[in-house]
């Protein structure tokens, strides 16, 4: 069954999807001396029986590709999915240099709104689609062009982020927004196609500066909003929505089984009153479960 995991890596982001098909997807990374070997060991174990492994980098910020040179050395990246950009930085870290090397190589696949790729969202008789689709960016959008220009000038990178949606056939769906900022999201509301999504990872690590606009939330109608590891004083807590705060839950594992998501936390003391207790034990430290809604509740 498909599994989605969100690692607690500090102020950065790192996720993987163990698909129900022959696909394995890593989204962003922020590895450090403290976590790299354990995380890479898990990635290797979880992807060992998969034929297609891809890495998607949402945007060119160090907390979304930190340690990518180490990951590539230990677990070679063959498929690097990235927003096409010419971002520069005043101080080139080893991770940024390696990001640029991959970005500009023949391993790169440039993602954009509605793009297709075997086996990302096109399957065949041997390998089914991963269920991943890219909702943004639109290379022709004026707001996105302005964001690209800022990145090329070394000024800002957040609004070059891709919007990624993963859906399990007949079950849960998940969305990643990178570090998009609220004002930018508002400016492209009419240019992006959004639909009801079960779990949404809040933009910009849950910061107020990346609060998902109401115009988006009304369309997404999420059952869970995952708030990242930004300092608590900077967080927006999405009043009125069921949330998981990664500062408290630490690593979060979503086990997708039919119309259910069973949720686990690496913090054995973490509890959540909004989830059903179905007594699951596929992973350590079960938190609870939800039934996937197919109709809007707002």
Secondary structure, DSSP 8 states (H G I E B T S, - for coil): --EEEE---SSS--EEEE-SSSEEEEE-EE--TTTHHHHHHHHHHHHTT-SEEEEEE-SS-HHHHETHHHHHHHS--S-EEE-------SS--HHHHHHHHHHTSTTEEE--TT---BTTTB--SSS----EEEEE--TT-HHHHHHHHHHHTTS--GGG--EEEEE-TTS-EEEE-TT--HHHHHHTGGGS-----SEEE-GGGGBGGG---HHHHHHH--SEEEE-SS-GGGB---TTS-EEEHHHH-SEEEEEETTEEEEEES-TT---TTSB-----SSSSEEEEEE---S---
